[in-house]
Amino acid sequence: MERQDDWCVKDVMHTIIQRNKQLAKNHVSNIIMEVPVNEETVKQGLIDLAHFMEKHGDKYMPIFERLHSDLIAIQKRNELRDFANYKGSFWVGFAPILKLK
C-alpha cells in the first residue's frame, strides 16, 4: 500500500478551523432559536450579565440597559394582557343582558 505523506499542515488546519467555525455558528443559532423570550428568561439574562459585568467591567452596560428596557416592556405587555383578559371575562357574563354575541 502506498502511504500518503503529501498533505499540507496549513491546509488541514484551515479545514479544521473552518469546520469548527461552522459548527459553532450552527450551535449558537440553535441555542438562540430554542430559548423563549419571556419575563423569566430576560430576568435570568440580566442576572447572568450582572455577574459577568462584575468580572469584566461596565463596558457591557448598553447590553444591560437594553435587556432591562426589554424586561419592562414585557412586564407592561403582560399586565395589559392580564387586564384585558380580566375585563373580557367580566363582560362575558353580561352578554345575554346586553345582547352581545
URPETA-V371148 format. One record per residue. N is the residue number from 0. RES is the residue in one small letter. PHI is phi in degrees with one decimal (NA if undefined). NEAR is the number of other C-alpha atoms within 10 Angstrom. D_FIRST is the distance of its C-alpha to the first C-alpha in Angstrom with 2 decimals. Layout:
n=[N:N]
res=[RES:RES]
phi=[PHI:PHI]
near=[NEAR:NEAR]
d_first=[D_FIRST:D_FIRST]
This chain:
n=[0:1:2:3:4:5:6:7:8:9:10:11:12:13:14:15:16:17:18:19:20:21:22:23:24:25:26:27:28:29:30:31:32:33:34:35:36:37:38:39:40:41:42:43:44:45:46:47:48:49:50:51:52:53:54:55:56:57:58:59:60:61:62:63:64:65:66:67:68:69:70:71:72:73:74:75:76:77:78:79:80:81:82:83:84:85:86:87:88:89:90:91:92:93:94:95:96:97:98:99:100]
res=[m:e:r:q:d:d:w:c:v:k:d:v:m:h:t:i:i:q:r:n:k:q:l:a:k:n:h:v:s:n:i:i:m:e:v:p:v:n:e:e:t:v:k:q:g:l:i:d:l:a:h:f:m:e:k:h:g:d:k:y:m:p:i:f:e:r:l:h:s:d:l:i:a:i:q:k:r:n:e:l:r:d:f:a:n:y:k:g:s:f:w:v:g:f:a:p:i:l:k:l:k]
phi=[NA:-91.1:-94.1:-101.3:-109.5:-94.7:-106.1:-107.5:-58.8:-61.2:-65.9:-65.2:-62.1:-60.2:-63.5:-63.7:-62.8:-63.2:-64.8:-66.6:-62.3:-65.8:-62.6:-64.6:-63.0:-64.2:-63.9:-63.9:-65.2:-67.8:-63.2:-61.6:-71.7:-88.6:-88.1:-73.8:-96.2:-144.4:-59.9:-66.3:-68.7:-69.6:-60.5:-64.8:-62.8:-64.1:-63.6:-61.7:-67.4:-62.8:-63.9:-63.0:-69.4:-60.4:-83.4:-113.3:96.8:-85.3:-68.3:-98.4:-58.3:-58.8:-67.9:-61.6:-61.8:-65.2:-62.6:-63.9:-66.5:-64.7:-62.7:-61.5:-63.5:-64.4:-63.7:-63.5:-63.8:-65.6:-62.7:-63.8:-63.7:-62.4:-63.3:-63.4:-64.0:-65.8:-65.2:-64.1:-70.6:-65.1:-78.7:-62.3:-65.6:-94.0:-56.9:-64.3:-70.7:-86.4:58.6:-95.7:-109.7]
near=[3:4:5:6:6:6:8:9:9:9:10:11:11:12:12:12:12:12:12:12:12:12:12:12:11:12:11:12:11:11:10:11:9:9:9:11:13:13:16:11:13:18:15:11:16:19:13:11:16:17:12:13:15:9:8:10:11:13:9:13:13:10:13:18:12:12:17:16:12:17:21:14:13:16:14:12:12:14:12:12:12:12:12:12:11:11:11:11:11:11:11:13:10:11:11:9:8:10:7:9:6]
d_first=[0.00:3.72:6.43:9.58:12.61:14.89:16.95:20.63:22.46:25.56:24.09:22.66:26.05:27.90:26.10:26.80:30.39:31.04:29.72:31.95:34.90:34.61:34.38:37.39:39.30:38.77:39.78:42.95:43.97:43.59:45.75:48.36:48.58:48.99:51.78:55.23:57.70:60.84:63.34:61.39:58.08:59.89:61.87:58.71:57.20:60.34:60.13:56.47:57.16:60.21:58.14:55.57:58.42:59.83:56.71:55.96:59.40:61.45:59.22:58.17:61.83:61.62:59.01:61.29:64.28:62.47:61.45:65.02:66.52:64.13:65.26:68.90:68.29:66.58:69.45:72.05:70.32:70.20:73.89:74.84:72.86:74.58:77.95:77.40:76.33:79.40:81.80:80.27:80.67:84.22:85.34:83.79:86.60:89.18:87.67:90.24:93.11:91.86:90.73:87.19:84.33]
